[in-house]
C-alpha cells in the first residue's frame, strides 16, 4: 500500500498529533482544572454568549444529577479522577468537564448527555445567528454533529 498510494503513511505517522486534530489537553500550570474550566467558559462567552450558556446549563445539570445520584456536592468535585474512570464516564472531575469544553462538544456527550431534538433546534438557531459557527469546513468526530453540518450545507 505504501508504494502504491502517495501519502498513505501520513495518517500513520501523524494520527496522534495535533496535525490531525488529536491533542492531549493540558491546563496552564498556575491554574486548577476548575479555574481552567471557568476560564474556557468565560473565553467562549466573550465571543458567543449563547454557546457559553449552553455549556453552562448542561454542566449545571450534570452536577445536579451527580449530586442526586452519588451525593457529590459542587465543592466536593475532584480536580482529577483516574483517567480510566473518566474515559469510561464513571467519575466526575473538573478535568473531564474542561476536556469536554476543549473538544467543542456541543451536546456534551463526554459528560454522558445525548443529542436531543431541542438541542438540535438550538444549534440550528445558533448556526444561523452566527454564520461562522458551523460551515462545511467544520471538522468534528461527532457523527451527530457531522450529520447536522451536512444538512445545514444542503439547506443553505
N, C-alpha and C positions, 0 to 999 in steps of 0.2 A: 504494500500500500504506500509506504514511504517513497519508493522510487517512482510510482505511477502518478500520485496526486501531489501537486505542488502545495506546500504549506500545511499538510495534514499534521505534521508534528508540532505545529504552533500550539494547538489545543492541549497536547500532552505536556508541553513544556510550561505553558502559562496558565493552566486551568486553576491553579490555587493562588493566583496573584490578582492584584487589582486590575491588571490589563483586561481580564475577562469578568470583572465585577465581583470577584470573591475577595473579601478582605476580613482581617481579624480586627475587631473593634478594640480600641484602647482609648481610655479616657485620659485627659491631662493628669499628670501626677499630683497636682495640687488640689484636685477635686475628688470628692467621693462619688460613687455611682449615682447616689441620689441627687447631688448637686449637678452632675453631668446630665441627668435626665431632665431636670428643670431647665438647665441651660439649653438643651436641644429643643424643648418645647417653646421656650421664650424666643429662640432663634427663628423657629418656624413662624411664630406669631408676629415677628417683625414684618414678614412678607405676606403671610396669609393667615389671618386670624381664624377664619373658618376651619382651615385644616388643623390648626393648633387645638381648637375647641373640640374637633372630632376625636383627636388623640386623648385630650384631657377627659372627655366624657367616658371613653372606653376604658382608660386606665383607672378612673374612679370606680366604674362598675366592676372592674376586675378586682380591685382592692376590697370593695364591699362584699363581693362573692367570696373571696378568700377568707375574710373575717367571719362570715356566716358559716362557711364550711369547715374551716380549720381553727378559728379563734385567733388568727394572727391580726393584730391591730396595725394601723398605719405606722406607728412608731416602732413596731417590732419587725418590720420587713428588713431582712438582712441585706447587706451590700452585695454579697455574692452567695450563691449556693453551689453545691457541687455541679460542675458542668454537665455531668451525665444526667442529673435530675432536671437541670434547666432545659437541656435538649429534649428530654422526654416530656417536658411540660408538667413536671410533677413537683416543682418547687417555685416559690415566688422569690424574686430578688430584684434589686434595683438594676443590676447588670442586665437581666433578662428584659426589663422594661426599656432600658436605654437602647439595647440592640434592636428591639422591635422598631423603635423610632428611627434609628440609624438606617435601617433597611427600607425605610419608607413603606412600611407595612400598613397601608391604609385601613384594612379590615382588622388589623392586629391579630392575625392568625397565630403569630408566635406566642400570644397570650391566651390561646385556646378559644378565640372567637371564630365565628364562621361568617361568611358573607350573607347579608340579608337583603331583601328587596328594598327596604327603606334606605339602607346604606348605599346600595347601587344608585338609587334615585338621588341621594345626597351627593354622591360622587359625580353623577351626570350634571347636576346643578353647578358644582364646583368647577368641573371641566369647562362648562360654558362661560362661567363667570370669569375664570382665569384661563384665557386661551392657551397660555404656555404651560399649564399644569400637566396636561396629558396630550400627547400627539403621537403620530405614527413612529417617531424616533424614541419613544419611551421604552426603556429596557427594564424588564422585570421577570422574575422567575415564578411569579404567582399566576397560575393558569386562569383564575377568575378575572384577574386584572388584565391579562392578555386578551381574553375574550371581550372584555369591556372596551379595550382600546381598538380592537378590530371593528367592533360595532360602531364606535364613535367615528372612525375614519370613513366607514361606509356611509354614515348618516350626514357627514359634512359636505 
